[in-house]
């Protein structure tokens, strides 16, 4: 199955935006990945997002696409899709285009592309953002107010890593996430190796399906930022936790 024209066009547009951001961004310690919400499947079962950036230390561009089966709370087969471009002069756009080529068949097969948008966010530049909690509710239409307010709360849990993290004395952490006092997720045992040497977490955003999927079983998703130890300091990556109705 070949990637459809819409997927390729989206990838090219996203890539051009990413190049502009990369040229304008200042040099920073650590690697702070950015996130793009690819969206939900038409039936609301699947959700996909992309994280991308420039690796600290190497300077290589990378992009990862995660596709999640929301009711099962797990990655679909083949996910995550990963691309890292090591050639001289490679751009973020090159990495993003490469990873969309990898993921295109899965995104098309699962009919993912109905969009998604954040209804609440702890912004990177927002002073005094409550990184371990986030209030959100159902957006109103037009100028209507928010309804059904909820509170997400996060706590960190000391956990042994799933790989060698001797450089930081194995001081690694998992997390627990609750909604209005009811636990949604709790890490146990060792950290997944895919999480790296995670040193901390933040609640980044709550995402939901667009209005034209109204009535479908599309769960909201909590986007959690994780901070694994990197070459030049804590990096930032993302993971998703489904929020049941």
PLY file of the C-alpha trace (Angstrom):
ply
format ascii 1.0
element vertex 245
property float x
property float y
property float z
element edge 244
property int vertex1
property int vertex2
end_header
0.00 0.00 0.00
1.40 3.37 -1.00
1.20 6.55 1.13
-1.70 8.68 -0.08
-1.23 12.15 -1.47
-2.83 13.81 1.55
-0.39 12.19 3.96
2.58 13.22 1.84
1.28 16.78 1.46
0.81 17.02 5.23
4.34 15.78 5.77
5.80 18.32 3.34
3.90 21.20 4.92
4.90 20.14 8.42
8.49 19.75 7.31
8.66 23.27 5.91
7.34 24.70 9.17
9.86 22.65 11.13
12.78 23.96 9.08
11.72 27.54 9.79
11.49 26.82 13.51
14.89 25.16 13.54
16.55 28.13 11.85
14.97 30.57 14.29
15.57 28.62 17.49
18.41 29.53 19.88
20.98 26.93 20.93
19.90 25.28 24.17
21.35 22.71 26.56
19.48 19.46 26.31
17.12 18.40 23.55
13.56 19.72 23.91
11.41 17.79 21.47
8.41 19.49 19.90
5.09 17.72 19.39
2.55 17.60 16.57
-0.86 15.93 16.91
-1.58 13.83 13.83
-5.03 13.01 15.14
-7.62 10.32 15.70
-9.01 7.56 13.54
-12.49 8.06 12.14
-13.97 5.69 14.76
-12.05 7.37 17.61
-10.19 4.19 18.57
-6.68 5.20 17.51
-4.61 8.29 18.19
-1.27 9.32 16.71
1.26 12.03 17.48
4.75 12.98 16.37
7.72 14.23 18.40
10.69 15.75 16.61
13.82 17.81 17.11
17.61 17.97 16.97
19.56 15.60 19.21
21.86 17.22 21.71
25.46 16.21 21.30
25.22 14.72 17.79
23.16 17.47 16.19
21.26 14.84 14.17
17.64 15.52 13.27
15.05 12.98 14.39
11.32 12.33 14.36
9.20 9.65 16.03
5.54 8.80 15.37
3.52 6.99 18.03
0.22 5.28 17.18
-1.87 4.24 20.18
-4.82 1.88 20.52
-6.69 3.95 23.11
-9.04 1.32 24.65
-6.10 -1.12 24.97
-3.69 1.65 26.08
-0.83 0.29 23.98
1.11 1.00 20.82
-0.18 -0.61 17.64
2.07 -3.08 15.84
5.04 -1.34 14.25
4.79 1.75 16.44
6.75 3.79 17.28
8.12 4.70 13.88
11.52 6.37 14.16
13.80 8.28 11.81
17.18 9.86 12.49
19.13 11.61 9.74
22.88 11.60 10.24
24.08 13.12 6.97
25.71 16.53 6.74
23.19 19.27 6.08
20.20 17.11 7.04
17.23 19.04 8.41
14.33 18.34 10.72
12.21 18.37 7.60
14.21 15.43 6.23
13.60 13.39 9.39
9.90 14.24 9.48
9.41 13.34 5.86
11.23 10.02 6.39
9.16 9.02 9.41
5.88 9.88 7.68
6.95 7.60 4.82
7.43 4.80 7.37
4.11 5.39 9.12
1.96 6.19 6.08
0.59 2.68 5.54
-0.45 2.34 9.20
-2.01 5.81 9.32
-3.94 5.09 6.13
-5.01 1.58 7.18
-6.33 2.83 10.55
-7.88 5.92 8.90
-6.00 8.29 11.19
-6.14 11.93 10.20
-9.36 13.31 11.65
-7.37 15.90 13.59
-6.90 16.62 17.29
-6.38 19.73 19.35
-5.20 20.60 22.87
-8.00 21.84 25.13
-5.60 22.64 27.99
-1.83 23.04 28.09
1.03 23.89 30.43
2.89 26.09 27.95
6.69 26.16 27.80
6.72 29.92 28.16
3.92 30.20 30.69
5.21 31.61 34.00
4.32 29.57 37.08
2.64 26.80 35.06
1.50 24.02 37.40
3.62 21.28 35.86
2.25 18.46 38.05
-1.42 19.35 37.63
-3.74 20.65 34.94
-7.40 21.69 35.08
-9.52 21.17 31.98
-13.12 20.81 30.92
-15.41 20.47 27.93
-14.98 23.45 25.60
-18.11 25.44 24.92
-19.27 26.51 21.48
-18.69 30.08 20.42
-18.38 32.17 23.58
-19.89 29.54 25.90
-17.88 28.75 29.00
-16.03 25.54 29.83
-18.16 22.80 31.41
-17.46 19.65 33.45
-14.20 20.77 35.03
-11.66 18.08 35.91
-8.23 17.94 37.54
-5.30 15.88 36.33
-2.58 15.30 38.93
0.82 13.68 38.50
3.28 12.28 41.01
6.75 10.86 40.41
7.81 7.44 41.72
11.43 6.29 42.23
11.92 3.25 39.98
14.99 1.35 38.76
15.81 1.92 35.08
15.41 -0.64 32.35
18.93 0.07 31.09
22.29 1.22 32.46
21.96 4.72 33.92
25.10 4.71 36.06
26.00 8.25 35.00
23.16 9.59 37.17
23.52 6.96 39.93
20.34 5.20 38.79
18.16 7.99 40.21
15.34 7.42 37.77
11.59 7.85 38.14
8.28 6.59 36.87
4.99 8.38 37.37
1.38 7.98 38.44
-1.47 9.99 36.92
-4.91 10.53 38.43
-8.12 12.21 37.27
-10.21 13.80 40.04
-8.48 11.53 42.54
-9.02 8.32 40.53
-5.82 6.73 39.30
-5.45 6.34 35.53
-1.90 5.05 35.36
0.89 3.92 37.69
4.33 2.68 36.66
5.61 -0.41 38.43
8.69 -2.60 38.31
11.44 -1.22 36.11
11.10 1.67 33.71
10.58 0.60 30.10
13.85 0.79 28.20
12.07 3.06 25.70
11.69 5.64 28.48
15.48 5.91 28.86
16.89 7.27 32.12
13.82 9.36 32.99
14.57 11.93 35.67
11.20 13.74 35.86
7.80 14.26 34.23
5.35 17.08 33.54
1.72 17.23 32.42
2.03 18.92 29.05
-1.52 18.96 27.65
-4.93 17.37 27.31
-5.97 16.61 23.73
-9.35 15.70 22.30
-10.93 14.86 18.95
-12.45 17.64 16.83
-16.16 18.42 16.96
-16.90 16.55 13.73
-16.14 13.29 15.59
-18.79 14.20 18.17
-20.65 11.11 19.35
-17.79 8.75 18.51
-15.94 6.88 21.31
-12.90 9.13 21.05
-11.13 9.32 24.38
-9.31 12.40 25.49
-5.58 11.94 25.87
-3.20 13.28 28.50
0.15 14.21 26.96
2.95 13.67 29.48
6.42 15.11 28.96
9.22 12.88 30.20
12.78 14.06 30.81
15.41 11.37 30.21
19.03 12.19 30.92
20.73 13.36 27.72
24.22 14.21 26.52
23.98 17.88 27.50
21.28 17.71 30.19
17.67 16.55 30.55
16.01 15.94 27.19
12.26 16.08 26.60
10.14 13.35 25.06
6.39 12.66 25.13
3.99 9.85 25.96
0.21 9.55 25.92
-2.23 8.32 28.59
-5.87 7.74 27.53
-8.50 9.48 29.68
-11.69 7.37 29.86
-15.05 9.14 29.82
0 1
1 2
2 3
3 4
4 5
5 6
6 7
7 8
8 9
9 10
10 11
11 12
12 13
13 14
14 15
15 16
16 17
17 18
18 19
19 20
20 21
21 22
22 23
23 24
24 25
25 26
26 27
27 28
28 29
29 30
30 31
31 32
32 33
33 34
34 35
35 36
36 37
37 38
38 39
39 40
40 41
41 42
42 43
43 44
44 45
45 46
46 47
47 48
48 49
49 50
50 51
51 52
52 53
53 54
54 55
55 56
56 57
57 58
58 59
59 60
60 61
61 62
62 63
63 64
64 65
65 66
66 67
67 68
68 69
69 70
70 71
71 72
72 73
73 74
74 75
75 76
76 77
77 78
78 79
79 80
80 81
81 82
82 83
83 84
84 85
85 86
86 87
87 88
88 89
89 90
90 91
91 92
92 93
93 94
94 95
95 96
96 97
97 98
98 99
99 100
100 101
101 102
102 103
103 104
104 105
105 106
106 107
107 108
108 109
109 110
110 111
111 112
112 113
113 114
114 115
115 116
116 117
117 118
118 119
119 120
120 121
121 122
122 123
123 124
124 125
125 126
126 127
127 128
128 129
129 130
130 131
131 132
132 133
133 134
134 135
135 136
136 137
137 138
138 139
139 140
140 141
141 142
142 143
143 144
144 145
145 146
146 147
147 148
148 149
149 150
150 151
151 152
152 153
153 154
154 155
155 156
156 157
157 158
158 159
159 160
160 161
161 162
162 163
163 164
164 165
165 166
166 167
167 168
168 169
169 170
170 171
171 172
172 173
173 174
174 175
175 176
176 177
177 178
178 179
179 180
180 181
181 182
182 183
183 184
184 185
185 186
186 187
187 188
188 189
189 190
190 191
191 192
192 193
193 194
194 195
195 196
196 197
197 198
198 199
199 200
200 201
201 202
202 203
203 204
204 205
205 206
206 207
207 208
208 209
209 210
210 211
211 212
212 213
213 214
214 215
215 216
216 217
217 218
218 219
219 220
220 221
221 222
222 223
223 224
224 225
225 226
226 227
227 228
228 229
229 230
230 231
231 232
232 233
233 234
234 235
235 236
236 237
237 238
238 239
239 240
240 241
241 242
242 243
243 244
